[in-house]
Amino acid sequence: MPPLLQVKDLQIYYFSFRGTRVVQAVDGVSFSLEAGETLGLVGESGSGKTTTCHAIVRVLPSSARIVGGSVLLEGEELLEKSPREIRAVRGRRIATIIQDPMSSLDPLFTIYDQVAEPAYYHQALRGRRLLQRVQELLTAVRIPSPAARMREFPHQMSGGMRQRIVGAIAQAGGPQLIIADEPTTNLDVTIQLQYLNLLKELQRASGVALIFVTHNLGIVAKMCDKVAVMYAGKIVEQAPVRELFDAPKHPYTRALIGSVPKLGSKEPLYSIAGQPPNLADLPPGCHFHPRCPDILPRCTTDEPRDFRLADGSVARCWLHG
């Protein structure tokens, strides 16, 4: 059986007006995801995480083009589907939870209307069955008094409740895969923990796979089965979550883990030197070499390939060549 999702050598470029400037936002990204698994996509802002996820469901802006690669859902090529065909995939087979629920919830429609819509179109539910399904979804995401809350509007909800409602909408179509793009960024720490536990419970109950985009390595350790670390549009390391934290293979991954505050430690926080590169003018060789503490002579001229290591991890670094 093929994996649930398989992304192969995905390349996405942004083109400026008349094509005078080209930004290689995603360059040769490959990963796979099995049913029920959780993949964490981590990296600094601008590394290509969100663009990769948008390409999977084909919601890229007009300035972006997929110039190469493949996205297979259960062996079915998504990049070859027509706009009408891909609309049948969104919500029904792949759903998304975005960072800011207020930008995805329509202020003019009730909670019932917005949770019911995916179930109406993708599950063909009507009348009393649809009403019951909406109540079940709101109960599953722990919205109190769902029968009353479904008649209210998004502005009447707290931030945590709005994010839970977005989670209910994502579940409404019965998807096989949910893409969660930094869904806890706008929540305080206590609500974050409750929301993460809720996502885990929903995943166990439904068997849905999850792609979790985040900057927070603590969330990765709690939520994910495996991790892909992105830098300058490329995946520089992939590994099972335990192996990644116990023995990171790429200098960038080690730097990210070293930058996490440690409870009770009085040592100064590690900081990564310099700034992420300009994607329109990338340095030659390894794109991380201007900031790397373990640089080798060939890093400045030769771009590294993926090295598959004995513990099952993959690192794009000449240290393993």
N, C-alpha and C positions, 0 to 999 in steps of 0.2 A: 504494500500500500504506500502511495506517495505521502509525504508530510502534508499537514493541513495547508500550510503556507510555505512557499519556497520562492525567495527573491534571489535572482541570479544576475550578477554583474550590472546592477542598475546604475544608469547614468542620467543625471538630470542637470541641464544647464539653464541659466537665466540669461536672456538676451536683452540688451538695451535697445533703444529706438534705432532702427536701421541696422541692428546687429553690430554696432561699433564697439561694444564691450560685452564680453562673455564671462560669466561667473560659473565655475564648475562647482555647483552646490552639492551634488552627490556624484561620486566618481568610483564606480566599480563595487558597489555595496552588494554583498551576498550573505544571506542567512536563511535558516529554515525554522519552522515552528510546528510542533506536533499538537494534536488536540489535547486540551486541558493544560498545556504548558504556559508558563509566563516568561517572556523575554523582556529584559530591561535594556533600553537604549539610553546610554549615558554619554555625557560629554559637555564641553562648554557651549555657550550660546553661539549659534552660527555654524555648528559642526555638521548640520544636515539632518538632524534627527526628525524634526517636524516635516521637512520636505520629503523625506523618505516615506513617512506615514501618509502624507497627502497623495503621493504617487500611487500607493497601494489602492486607494479608493478613487483615484483620478479626480481630485479636486484642486489641482495645481492652478495658480494664476496664469493669465494669458501670456505673461512674459517667460514662463517656464516651459521647457520642452523635455520630454523623455527621449533622449537621443540613442539609447541602447539599453539592452538588458531584458529581463523577463520577470513577471510576477505571476506565479501559478497558485491558484486556490484549488486544492484537491486535484492537481494536475491540469486544471483549466486555465488557459492564458487570459488574464484580465486586461492586458494592454491592447489586445486585439478586439475587445468588445466595443460595440457602438455605444453612443451616449445613452440610448434607450436601454440597452442590455446592462450597462454598468449601473443604471439607476435601480434595476431589480436586485443587484448585489448589495448596494448600500442599504443598511438598515436590516435587510433580511438575512444576509450571510456575514457581513462585516459592519459593525457599528462603531461609533466614535464617541468618546467623552473628552471634551476640550477643556482648556484651562479655566476660562471664565464662563460660568453658566449664564450670566446675564447677556452674553453675546450670542448664545444659542437658544435661549428661551425667548419666545415672542411676548412682549408685554401686553399685546392686545388680545391674547387668547388665554383661556383658563388652563389650569393644570390638567384637567381632564382631556381637553381638546388635544393638548400636545403629547400626552402620554398615550392617548388612544390612537393617534394617527398612524404610527408604525404597525400596530396590531390590526387596524382597519385595512390597511393596504397590503401588508405582507402575510397576515394570518387569516384574512377574510372574516374577521369577527364582526358581528353586528348586534345592535340592541342590548338585551340583558347580558349576553355572553361578553360583549365588549366592556360593559360597565363592570362586570365581575372581574374581568381580566385587569382592568386599570386599578381596581381596589387591591387585587392580589399583588400587583407590582409595587404599589405605594406601601403596602404592608411589608413586603419583602425588603424594601430599603428603609424601613422603620420610620415612615412618616406617621406621626400620631393623628388619630381621627381622620383616616383617609377619605371617608365619605363626605366629610365637611371640607377638607383641604382641597379636594379635586375641583370644587366650585370656585376656588380662589385664584388669584393672579400671581405671577412671579414676584412682583414687588412686595407682596404681603408675606413672603417667606424670608427666613434668615439665609445667610450665605451657605451654611452647611446643609440646610434643607434644599436649597436650589441645586446644589451639587448632587444630592441624593436623587432628586427628581430627574436630573440629566442621566443619572445611572439607570433609573427606571425606564426612561425613553430608550436608552441603548439596549435594554433587555427586551423591550416590547415586541420587536420583530423576530425574536428567537434566533439571534446570530450564533455563528460558530466561532467568531473572532471579535474581540473588542479592542480597539486602539484607544488607550487612555493617555492623552497628551498633557502631562503635568497637571493632573486633576486636583492635586492637593495644594497647589501653590498659594491660593488665596485663602486658605483655611488656617486657623490657629492650630497649635500643636495638639491640643486635646481632641479637637474635631478631626484633625488629620488621622490620628490613630483609630478613631471610631470608623472613619470612612474606609481606611485600608482594611480593617477587620471585616467590614461589610462586603467589600469587593471580594475578599478571600472566601467568605461564606457563599456569596452568589456564584463564584466560580466553582466551588465544590458541589453546589447543588445542581448546576446546569452543565458542568463539564466544558464550559467555554474557554477558549484560549485567550491569552491577554498579552498585548504589547504595551509595556509601561515605559513612557518617556519621562525622564526626570533628571534633575541635577543632584538629587539627594541620594547619596550612597547608602544611608541608613534605610531608606525605603527599598532600595534594591536588595539589600541583605534580607529584609523581611518578606518581600513580595515575590522575588524572582527565582526561577529555576536555573536560568542561564543569563549571561550578560554579554552585550556587544558594546564596546567602547568606541565612540566615533571621534575623529579629529580631522578637521579640514576636508570634510566630505567623504572620508574613508573610514572603514572599520579597521582599527589598529589592533584590537584584541577581542577574541571571543573565547568564553570559557564557562563551565558550570560555576554557579555563584560561589560555592565553597572554595573551589580551586582559585578563583580570581582574587578572593580576599586573603587566602592563605599564602599564595605565591604568585603575585601579579608578574607577568612576563614582559610587558612593555613599559619603558620609562614613563610614558604619559600616564598609564594606569597607576603606577606606583606613586606618581606625583599627586594624582587625584585622591588616592587613599590617604597619603600623608598629609593632605590639606584638611582632613576631617578632624574637628576638635575631639580630644580624648578626655573623658571624665576624670578629674583628679590630677591630670598632667599639668606640670608647670612649665613644660618646654614650649618655646614659641612655635606658632603654627608654621608649617612649611608653606611656602608660596612658590608658584611656578613662575619663573623669570619671563619677562617679555609679554607680548600680546599674541592672540591667535592671528594667523596670517591672513592677508587680504586674498580672498578666494579668486579675485580677478588677476592676481599677480603672485602666484604661489612660488615659494623658493624651490630650487632644483633639488633632486634627490629626495630624501625623506623630508616631508613637510614639517616635521617636528624638530628637525636638527638645530635650528637657531635657538631653541629653548631647552635642548636636551642636555642633562648633566653627564650622560654616558656616550657622547658622540664619538664615532669612529671616522677615519678619513673618508671612507667610501660613502658615508651618510650624506655628504654634501653634494655628491654627483650622481649616485645610483639610487633609484627608487627601490625600496625593499619589496620583496614578494611576501606572500603569506607562508609562514613556517608552521607546520602541524607538529605539535610536541607530544611527548609520551603520555601526559596526563589528559589528553583530549582537547587541550586548549589550542588556539591558533593565534599567533602573534605576527604582525607585520613589522619586523625589526631585524636589522643586520646583526644584532647581538646573538641571535640564534642561528645565524648562517654559518 
